[in-house]
Amino acid sequence: MPQQSPSADAGAPPAPPHPATPPHASEATRLLCAGSYLDSGYRDRVIEELHLNEQRIVAPSLGLDAARVLAHALRARRQELLWAGLILFLWVIGLPLTGGLLAGFLIPSLLLALAGWIRGGAADPPVYRRLPAFLVRWYGRITFAMFLFVAGFVAFDAGDEDPYGSYDSSYYDDGSGWTDLLFPDLTESGGLFEPWRAWLALGLFAVIAACIAAQRGQFARTMDAELSPARFSDAAGDPAERVEAPRFQRLKDRIRVEQHAPLVMYHEARPFCGAGEAYETWVLAVELRPDPLKKQQPLSNRTVLEQIRPLLERLRLPAEFAGHTVRDRLRWLEIDECVFLPAEGLRRREEAPYSQQAFEEHRARAVEEGAEKRRHFLRVRVGGWEEELVVTVFVRIHTQGRMLMLEIAPHVLLPVRDDFKNADRTAHTFRHNNVFGKAAWAVARVPGSAVRSLVTLGKGAAYAWRVLTGGYAGALPDGPALSVRELGSKRVGSTFQEMDVSRYLKSVQDRVAHGVTTALAANGYQTGEFAQKIVNINGGIHGGTFAFGDQNTVSSSTTSTTNS
């Protein structure tokens, strides 16, 4: 539990909020870096999006440093390729040295790989996949245990006083070979192979297990060193950042220019990529009816936004008598303005107008536009649960034809996957396990090591081929296809997190509605219709996109709503 600060005097003025954790040192960044060592599928997709497709502009990284995640993904892949090459080398040299005896252990490896393919990648596969995968997996394990027993039986030359004399080289002339080990006759196994070859097979088996354990130990040391909570904030001392590969250094610099810029270059099909899942998005339209008791003044989009912003900023203040030490993420609420531009039309990725002057020009023009491709939003962000639960509300105001349109597009980034969050626990458990426990863990993974290593090296070769022949460096710029933060998020949050999402969203939406009402009243327009429609939406209609005209009807009621 985090320590609670002592209560302050009731009359003391609230202290300014503490500076937020920088994105490169956030807990979400650390856990996603750890996840690149645990899940090869996640790591491959991160590298493909940020390293292979270098023509793609990175998605906005809310509370995250995507460049650091990429650095550790590349480092994890280099380590995996080295270990896979060493393990596969041991399998290859072991086949002739053991006279083919080691080949028997390849059969369980193939069976285990087949079981994984049958099951698929779904978290909860259907029964018609799960049941055959279960049977094939256990058949592979039983076959592996049988071959291990055979190797031990031959090594100790059970039941034969003259082990070397029993070896008959003419055995192979009879058309038999290592395939006979599928259903061996243990009473005659001493005649299949020489005992010294069986000992060599067991020795290579032990060396492969030691390599697997050493690879896991390397991950555990990484979690205890540069990825530990105490040292992760030191990005300059992170060995993954210091790799001198020109391609990585170039992309790392581009990512850090783009990922937190207020100018968002987007793909038309995925405008809010990086912000998470849409959560109760709605659009409200009301007619601007003059108040006969007031003098009307011009009502611009900027005028309404300037009424909303101070109200949102007040959400940072604690309750009057609560003191300035109240722990509430709303105190670190971030408010800024962003402009969305399509990536289509750029000739080079570096041509994106990320300079402050270019952004100011786009913002000045976009804030009063009706908008199609270029859109201006007031962006309100709350990073809860150590930046693992990120709530972002995009607010857009537009006045046209004596109508006022209010667009609110909340998005939620759910917490990081459970297996990533448990990376510290996984590393600690392995690091503090006894020798027998580590050996048992490694031995259980030896049967599938040959196929896993071959697949890993095959993926590495395919990636190198795509880099050399794909022409990505000279491709036309494109918007982001996916977000590494969204890839590493779980599907459903906890009850407490759902409560926090509702609290953040209701607080922001209420202040936005109050700001619009204030702007209407201050400029001489009636507020009753707008207030009534807000009550209708908050009271009985959720999860919809609503557009109200003169007839006060719902024109659309479909949107994507996520459970937090």
PyMOL commands that set and color helices and strands:
alter all, ss='L'
color gray80, all
select helices_A, chain A and resi 23-25+27-38+40-52+66-97+101-119+127-155+169-174+178-182+186-191+195-224+235-237+239-242+246-258+301-316+329-332+349-351+356-366+418-421+423-431+435-443+449-469+484-487+495-522+528-540
alter helices_A, ss='H'
color red, helices_A
select strands_A, chain A and resi 263-266+277-278+282-287+334-342+375-384+389-400+403-413
alter strands_A, ss='S'
color yellow, strands_A
deselect
rebuild
show_as cartoon
